[in-house]
């Protein structure tokens, strides 16, 4: 079911909470022959559900799944539409963002094991509040995944090329991010939300 839909700085976000079976999602989507064949060719039940939920979210935005293509980098693109699109999946949820400019979205299930991965995505000069360690780490990770989608470049090192400015996490809010991978050295405001089961970050 549609869990939430909201707008932030002319960007539209939709989040779907997966509660339906494949059969129920097929009934909601009513796929044509091409989409049905694409779904049947997927071996993972999880991937089938995610694809069908993506179709449901696109319909919520007045879009058709046939408009969606993927570039060689894996970045999604809408055919014949001015909007940029970004898609993210996590356990039990799928999220989509639409924007007239470049955008990256990431949704991550909250997992205490993120502490063991800290060195992979947090640079030495980036600050993590020890009193809110898991939430803060989850937001850093999600922010850098969203930034990676936003800049759409290869060979990105999260601790070297993607940067999160200091902030103190609350239920929802904004913080500043920037990248040093491209020649433009772009910066952006990241919007975030912290829910009971996931964090979500939107960059662009």
C-alpha positions in Angstrom: 0.0 0.0 0.0 1.0 3.6 -0.5 2.7 4.4 2.9 3.5 8.1 2.3 3.7 10.7 -0.4 5.2 14.2 0.1 7.0 17.0 -1.6 10.3 18.7 -0.6 11.7 21.6 -2.6 9.8 20.7 -5.8 10.7 17.0 -5.5 8.0 14.4 -5.1 8.6 11.3 -3.0 6.5 8.2 -2.7 7.0 5.3 -0.3 5.2 2.0 -0.7 5.0 -0.4 2.2 5.0 -4.0 0.8 2.1 -5.9 2.3 0.7 -7.5 -0.8 1.4 -10.9 -2.4 2.7 -11.2 -6.0 -0.8 -12.2 -7.1 -2.3 -9.1 -5.4 0.3 -6.8 -7.0 -0.4 -8.3 -10.4 -4.0 -7.5 -9.9 -3.2 -3.9 -9.1 -0.7 -3.5 -12.0 -2.6 -5.5 -14.6 0.7 -5.8 -16.6 0.8 -6.0 -20.4 2.5 -9.0 -22.1 5.9 -7.3 -22.2 6.0 -6.5 -18.5 4.6 -9.9 -17.5 7.4 -11.6 -19.4 9.9 -9.3 -17.7 8.5 -10.3 -14.3 8.4 -14.0 -15.1 12.1 -13.9 -16.2 13.1 -12.7 -12.7 14.2 -15.7 -10.6 14.0 -13.9 -7.2 10.5 -13.4 -5.7 11.9 -10.3 -3.9 12.8 -8.8 -7.3 9.4 -9.6 -8.7 7.7 -7.9 -5.8 10.0 -4.8 -6.0 9.3 -4.4 -9.8 5.6 -4.7 -9.3 5.6 -2.2 -6.5 7.7 0.2 -8.6 5.0 0.0 -11.2 2.4 0.8 -8.5 4.3 3.8 -7.4 4.8 5.1 -10.9 1.0 4.8 -11.4 0.6 6.9 -8.3 2.6 9.6 -10.1 0.6 9.3 -13.2 3.4 7.5 -15.1 3.5 4.3 -17.0 6.1 1.6 -16.3 6.8 1.5 -20.1 8.4 5.0 -19.7 11.1 3.6 -17.4 14.4 2.5 -18.8 17.8 1.9 -17.2 21.1 3.4 -18.4 24.2 1.2 -18.6 25.2 2.6 -15.2 22.0 1.3 -13.8 20.5 4.7 -13.3 16.8 4.8 -14.1 15.5 7.3 -16.7 12.0 8.3 -17.9 11.5 8.3 -21.6 9.6 11.3 -23.0 9.3 13.0 -19.7 11.1 16.1 -18.2 11.4 14.6 -14.8 14.4 12.8 -13.4 13.7 9.7 -11.3 15.5 7.8 -8.6 14.4 4.5 -7.0 15.4 2.7 -3.9 14.4 -0.6 -2.2 14.9 -2.0 1.3 13.2 -4.7 3.3 9.5 -4.2 3.1 9.6 -0.8 1.4 10.2 0.8 -2.0 10.7 4.5 -2.6 10.7 6.8 -5.7 11.6 10.4 -6.1 10.8 12.7 -9.1 12.4 16.0 -9.8 12.9 18.4 -12.6 16.7 18.3 -11.8 19.0 15.5 -10.9 18.0 13.6 -7.8 19.1 10.6 -5.7 17.0 8.8 -3.1 17.9 6.0 -0.7 15.9 4.1 1.9 17.6 1.8 4.3 16.3 -0.6 7.0 17.7 0.3 10.4 20.3 -2.3 11.3 22.6 -2.1 14.3 25.2 -4.1 12.3 25.9 -0.8 10.4 28.4 -0.1 13.2 30.7 -2.8 11.7 30.6 -1.1 8.3 31.5 2.4 9.5 35.0 2.5 8.0 33.5 1.9 4.5 31.5 5.1 4.3 32.4 7.5 7.1 35.6 9.5 6.6 37.9 10.3 9.5 36.9 13.9 9.6 33.1 13.2 9.6 31.3 13.4 12.9 29.1 10.7 14.4 27.2 11.4 17.6 28.0 8.5 19.9 24.7 9.0 21.7 22.8 8.5 18.5 25.4 6.3 16.7 23.2 3.8 14.9 20.7 6.5 13.6 23.6 8.8 12.6 25.5 6.0 10.8 22.3 4.9 9.0 21.8 8.5 7.8 25.4 8.8 6.6 25.2 5.6 4.7 21.8 6.5 3.1 23.1 10.0 2.3 26.1 8.6 0.4 24.0 6.0 -1.4 21.7 8.8 -2.5 24.6 11.0 -3.5 26.1 8.2 -5.5 22.9 8.0 -7.5 22.7 11.8 -7.8 26.2 12.3 -9.4 26.0 9.0 -11.4 29.7 8.4 -11.8 31.9 5.3 -11.7 34.7 4.5 -9.3 33.3 6.6 -6.5 34.9 6.0 -3.1 32.4 6.9 -0.4 35.0 8.0 2.2 37.0 10.1 -0.3 34.5 11.6 -2.8 31.2 11.9 -0.9 31.0 14.2 2.1 28.5 14.9 4.8 28.6 18.1 6.8 28.1 17.8 10.6 24.5 17.6 11.8 22.6 16.2 14.8 19.9 13.8 13.7 16.3 14.2 14.8 13.0 12.7 13.4 13.3 14.7 10.1 15.3 17.6 8.8 18.1 18.6 6.4 21.9 18.6 6.3 24.5 19.7 3.8 26.5 17.3 1.5 29.0 17.8 -1.2 31.1 15.7 -3.6 34.7 15.9 -4.8 34.4 13.3 -7.6 33.3 15.6 -10.5 34.9 18.7 -11.9 31.9 20.7 -10.7 32.4 19.8 -7.0 28.7 20.0 -6.4 27.0 20.6 -3.1 23.4 20.0 -2.1 20.9 20.0 0.8 20.0 16.5 1.9 16.4 16.0 3.3 16.0 13.0 5.6 13.4 11.2 7.7 13.9 8.7 10.4 11.0 6.1 10.9 10.8 3.2 13.3 12.0 0.7 10.7 14.0 2.8 8.1 15.7 6.0 7.3 15.3 7.8 4.0 17.5 10.5 2.4 16.8 12.6 -0.6 19.6 14.5 -2.4 19.5 16.8 -5.3 
